[in-house]
Amino acid sequence: MSSQKSKTKPNHKKVPRIKNKLGKAPGTVTYQGNRAGTISSMSCIMYSEDMYREKVISQPENIMSNQDDGVTEWINVIGISDEAYIGNLGRILKLNPLVTEDIVNTFQRPKIDEYDDYIFAVFTMLYLEDDQRLVSEHVALVLFENAVVVFQELEQDVFNGIRQRIKNKTGRVRSKKADYLFFILMDAIIDNYYVILEHISDRIEALETEVYESPGPETARKIQQLKKDVLGLRRFIVPVRELVIKLLDSGHKLILPETKFFLRDALDHTTEMNENLQIYREMAMSLMEMYMSNVSNKMNEVMKVLTIMASIFIPLTFIAGIYGMNFDHMPELHWKDGYFIILGFMLLIFIAMILFFKKKRWL
């Protein structure tokens, strides 16, 4: 159990969800996820109104061992695939085995559980990489009286703004207790959902333009991927509103009344996001119908042009077919200017049919 942060690329091989837990007792620490092989590490930010300090925790036994009154600790655990490490840490923190089990289950639905001495919450953290690839990361938060323990899969996260506010003593965080830190961590995750939803909105607008102007087989694949992403986001984001409501209604001693004032703002955000997600879901569903309709319309246009061309050439082909027969007694064959007369007649038929189609507005 090395304390160094992993420099190796995580293993993203998909692991069967159910097979890993078959036959095991509830509360068994069994990692379920696609980032197996990451090495666990711990760091801590300690602060109060007049003090700030960062440290690396090399021994799990030292976690929250030197707590002082008025000092809040933010303990960050990176890498949750090491079952022995997380299981040992759960025992040191005196976490319920079911909580420790949920910490390493990256497929866990967002939820919140209240216990006598702590509050446990699970989220899915979403953010975009530089190449606009959507990344989802399992995050578990445990609120204690004077500390918040954060369990993450990867070192990347959406908490850099909070770290800077604590370090630079900006905002109110340094004067608040651990429950406020718990809230702003949760709020940072929720606020970043707006970035993801804006990205989805941009994709929908781009696909709408593509569907109308130049739909192709690749367009259908993009629409299908969009639908898949929106449905996935619903699974991650929609339950968060229930979680915030539960915190607002909670009478737990660790959630102070002044913090609930800020939770109401988070509730407004989650409500708005859920409404937007519903709209995006309907738009994504309708995009495929628009695509099929446009492809069908373009096909109809092509068929119309081909039909008009065939209609024009049918009489011309009929005339050419007649004079292509090898009979001896065909008077027109002996006309001096018969060839030019027939060509002129065929041209006249061609022009007449074009004018007829234009009059009918078929062209």
C-alpha positions in Angstrom: 0.0 0.0 0.0 2.2 2.8 -1.3 1.4 6.3 -0.4 2.8 7.7 -3.7 0.3 8.8 -6.4 0.0 6.5 -9.3 1.8 7.6 -12.5 0.6 4.6 -14.5 -2.4 4.7 -16.8 -5.5 3.2 -15.0 -6.9 0.0 -16.3 -10.2 0.8 -18.1 -11.2 -2.7 -18.8 -14.8 -3.2 -18.1 -15.5 -5.4 -15.0 -18.8 -7.3 -14.8 -20.9 -5.6 -12.1 -22.9 -8.6 -10.7 -20.3 -11.3 -11.1 -17.9 -9.6 -8.7 -20.4 -9.6 -5.8 -22.0 -13.0 -6.3 -21.8 -15.1 -3.1 -20.3 -12.3 -0.9 -21.8 -11.0 2.3 -23.3 -7.5 2.4 -20.6 -5.0 3.5 -17.8 -6.8 1.7 -15.3 -4.4 0.2 -15.3 -5.3 -3.4 -14.2 -2.8 -6.0 -16.6 -2.4 -8.9 -15.4 -0.1 -11.6 -13.3 0.4 -14.8 -10.2 1.9 -13.2 -8.7 -1.1 -11.4 -5.0 -0.9 -10.6 -4.7 2.6 -9.3 -2.6 3.1 -6.2 -4.3 4.8 -3.2 -2.8 7.9 -1.6 -4.0 10.5 1.0 -3.4 14.2 1.5 -4.9 16.7 3.9 -5.6 20.4 4.0 -6.0 21.7 7.5 -7.3 25.2 8.1 -9.0 27.6 10.5 -9.6 31.3 10.3 -6.0 32.0 11.1 -4.2 28.9 10.0 -3.6 26.9 6.8 -1.5 23.8 6.3 -1.1 21.0 3.7 0.3 17.6 4.4 0.6 14.1 2.9 -0.7 11.3 5.1 1.6 8.3 4.6 0.0 6.1 7.3 -3.8 5.7 7.4 -3.6 5.3 11.2 -2.6 9.0 11.4 -5.8 10.2 9.8 -7.6 12.8 12.0 -5.3 12.0 14.8 -4.3 15.6 15.7 -7.5 17.5 15.5 -7.7 20.8 17.3 -10.7 22.9 18.2 -11.6 25.3 15.4 -9.5 23.4 12.8 -11.2 21.8 9.9 -9.6 19.0 7.9 -10.2 18.2 4.2 -8.8 14.7 3.7 -8.5 13.6 0.1 -8.2 9.9 -0.8 -7.1 9.3 -4.4 -7.6 5.8 -5.8 -10.3 3.4 -4.5 -9.6 0.2 -6.3 -7.2 -1.0 -3.5 -9.8 -3.0 -1.5 -7.4 -3.7 1.4 -6.4 0.0 1.7 -10.0 1.3 1.6 -11.2 -1.5 4.0 -8.5 -0.7 6.5 -9.3 3.1 6.2 -13.0 2.3 6.8 -12.2 0.5 10.0 -9.9 3.3 11.2 -12.7 5.9 10.5 -15.2 3.5 12.1 -17.4 3.5 9.0 -20.3 1.1 8.6 -19.2 -1.8 6.4 -22.1 -0.9 4.0 -20.6 2.6 3.7 -17.2 1.2 2.9 -18.8 -1.1 0.3 -20.4 1.8 -1.4 -17.2 3.8 -1.5 -15.6 1.2 -3.8 -18.8 0.7 -5.9 -18.5 3.2 -8.8 -21.9 2.1 -10.1 -23.6 3.3 -7.0 -26.5 5.6 -7.6 -26.1 9.1 -6.0 -27.4 8.9 -2.4 -27.0 10.1 1.1 -27.0 8.2 4.4 -27.0 9.6 7.9 -25.3 7.9 10.9 -24.9 9.1 14.5 -21.4 10.5 14.0 -21.1 11.2 10.3 -23.0 11.7 7.0 -22.1 9.8 3.9 -22.9 10.9 0.4 -22.1 9.5 -3.1 -22.0 11.6 -6.3 -20.8 11.2 -9.8 -18.4 14.0 -10.7 -18.6 15.0 -14.4 -16.1 17.1 -16.3 -14.7 17.6 -19.8 -11.1 17.0 -20.8 -9.2 19.2 -23.2 -10.4 17.1 -26.2 -14.1 17.6 -25.0 -14.3 14.0 -23.9 -16.8 13.5 -21.1 -15.3 12.0 -18.0 -17.4 10.5 -15.1 -15.7 9.9 -11.8 -17.2 8.3 -8.7 -16.9 10.5 -5.6 -17.8 9.7 -2.0 -18.0 12.3 0.8 -18.0 11.6 4.5 -18.8 14.5 6.8 -17.5 14.3 10.4 -17.7 16.9 13.1 -14.4 18.6 12.1 -13.4 16.9 8.9 -14.6 15.9 5.5 -13.1 12.8 3.8 -13.3 12.7 0.0 -12.8 9.5 -1.9 -12.0 9.9 -5.6 -11.0 7.6 -8.4 -8.6 10.0 -10.1 -6.5 12.9 -9.1 -8.3 15.2 -11.5 -11.4 16.9 -10.1 -13.5 20.1 -10.0 -12.3 21.3 -6.6 -9.4 23.5 -7.6 -11.4 26.7 -7.0 -12.2 25.6 -3.5 -8.5 24.8 -2.8 -7.6 28.3 -3.9 -10.3 29.9 -1.8 -9.1 28.1 1.3 -5.5 28.8 0.6 -6.0 32.5 -0.2 -8.5 33.0 2.5 -11.2 34.3 0.1 -14.9 33.9 0.7 -16.3 32.6 3.9 -15.0 29.0 3.9 -12.1 29.7 6.4 -14.6 31.0 9.0 -17.1 28.1 8.6 -17.2 24.6 10.0 -16.8 21.2 8.2 -20.5 21.1 7.2 -19.9 24.2 5.0 -16.9 22.5 3.4 -19.1 19.5 2.7 -21.6 21.8 1.1 -19.2 23.7 -1.2 -17.6 20.4 -2.3 -21.1 19.1 -3.2 -21.9 22.5 -4.8 -18.8 22.4 -7.0 -19.9 19.0 -8.3 -23.4 20.3 -9.0 -22.1 23.6 -10.6 -19.9 21.7 -13.0 -23.0 19.8 -14.2 -23.9 23.2 -15.9 -20.8 22.9 -18.0 -21.7 19.4 -19.1 -25.3 20.5 -19.9 -24.1 23.4 -21.9 -21.8 21.1 -23.8 -24.8 18.8 -24.5 -26.8 21.8 -25.7 -24.1 22.8 -28.1 -24.0 19.3 -29.5 -27.7 19.3 -30.0 -27.6 22.6 -31.9 -24.7 21.4 -34.1 -26.6 18.2 -34.8 -29.8 20.1 -35.7 -27.8 22.1 -38.3 -26.2 18.9 -39.6 -29.5 17.1 -39.8 -31.0 19.9 -41.9 -28.1 20.7 -44.2 -26.1 17.5 -44.7 -27.4 14.4 -43.0 -25.4 11.2 -43.5 -24.7 7.8 -41.9 -22.2 9.5 -39.5 -25.0 11.9 -38.3 -27.1 8.9 -37.2 -24.2 7.6 -35.1 -23.7 11.0 -33.5 -27.4 11.2 -32.6 -27.3 7.7 -31.1 -24.3 8.7 -29.0 -26.0 11.9 -27.9 -29.0 9.9 -26.8 -26.8 7.5 -24.8 -25.0 10.4 -23.2 -28.2 12.3 -22.2 -29.7 9.1 -20.6 -26.4 8.5 -18.8 -26.4 12.1 -17.4 -30.0 11.6 -16.2 -28.9 8.7 -14.1 -26.0 10.7 -12.6 -27.8 14.1 -12.1 -31.5 13.5 -11.5 -31.0 11.8 -8.1 -28.9 14.7 -6.7 -32.1 16.7 -6.2 -33.5 14.1 -3.9 -30.1 14.1 -2.0 -30.2 17.9 -1.5 -33.8 17.7 -0.3 -32.9 15.1 2.2 -30.1 17.3 3.6 -32.5 20.2 3.8 -35.0 18.1 5.7 -32.3 16.6 7.9 -32.2 17.2 11.6 -28.7 15.8 11.9 -26.4 17.6 14.4 -23.6 18.0 11.8 -25.7 20.2 9.5 -26.0 23.7 10.9 -29.0 25.9 10.2 -26.9 28.5 8.4 -25.6 25.9 6.0 -29.2 24.9 5.0 -29.6 28.4 3.7 -27.0 27.6 1.0 -28.5 24.2 0.4 -31.7 25.9 -0.9 -29.6 27.5 -3.6 -28.2 24.1 -4.6 -31.8 22.8 -4.7 -32.7 25.5 -7.2 -29.8 24.5 -9.3 -30.6 20.8 -9.3 -34.3 21.6 -10.1 -33.3 23.7 -13.1 -30.8 21.0 -14.3 -33.4 18.3 -14.1 -35.8 20.4 -16.2 -33.1 21.1 -18.8 -32.2 17.4 -18.9 -35.8 16.5 -19.6 -35.8 19.0 -22.5 -32.5 17.7 -23.9 -33.8 14.2 -23.7 -36.9 15.0 -25.7 -34.7 17.0 -28.2 -32.3 14.1 -28.6 -35.2 11.7 -29.2 -36.7 14.0 -31.8 -33.3 14.5 -33.6 -33.5 10.9 -34.9 -37.0 11.5 -36.2 -35.9 14.7 -37.9 -32.9 12.8 -39.4 -35.1 10.0 -40.8 -37.6 12.6 -42.1 -34.9 14.6 -43.8 -33.2 11.6 -45.3 -36.6 10.5 -46.6 -37.3 13.9 -48.0 -34.0 14.0 -49.8 -34.6 10.6 -51.1 -38.0 11.7 -52.4 -36.3 14.7 -54.1 -33.9 12.4 -55.8 -36.7 10.0 -56.9 -38.7 13.0 -58.2 -35.8 14.1 -60.4 -35.3 10.6 -61.7 -39.0 10.2 -62.4 -39.1 13.5 -64.3 -36.1 12.5 -66.3 -37.6 9.1 -67.1 -40.9 10.7 -68.1 -39.1 13.1 -70.5 -37.1 10.3 -72.2 -40.0 7.8 -72.5 -41.6 9.4 -75.6 -38.1 10.1 -77.0 -37.1 6.5 -76.5 -40.4 5.4 -78.1 -39.7 7.5 -81.2 -36.1 6.3 -81.4 -37.3 2.7 -80.9 -39.7 3.0 -83.9 -37.2 4.3 -86.3 -34.6 1.8 -85.0 -36.6 -1.1 -86.5 -35.3 -2.8 -89.6 -38.3 -2.8 -91.9 -37.9 -2.0 -95.6 -41.2 -0.1 -96.1 -40.7 2.9 -93.7 -41.4 6.0 -95.9 -39.7 8.4 -93.4 -36.4 6.6 -93.9 -36.3 7.9 -97.5 -37.0 11.5 -96.7 -34.2 13.8 -97.6 -34.4 15.8 -94.3 -36.1 13.0 -92.3 -33.3 12.8 -89.7 -33.4 16.5 -88.9 -37.2 16.5 -88.9 -37.4 13.7 -86.3 -34.6 15.4 -84.2 -36.6 18.6 -84.2 -39.8 16.8 -83.3 -38.0 15.1 -80.4 -36.6 18.4 -79.2 -40.1 20.0 -79.4 -41.5 17.2 -77.2 -38.6 17.7 -74.7 -39.2 21.4 -74.4 -43.0 20.9 -74.2 -42.6 18.4 -71.3 -40.2 20.7 -69.5 -42.7 23.6 -69.7 -45.5 21.3 -68.6 -43.5 20.2 -65.5 -42.7 23.8 -64.6 -46.3 24.8 -64.9 -47.2 22.0 -62.5 -44.3 23.2 -60.3 -42.7 19.8 -60.3 -39.4 21.4 -61.3 
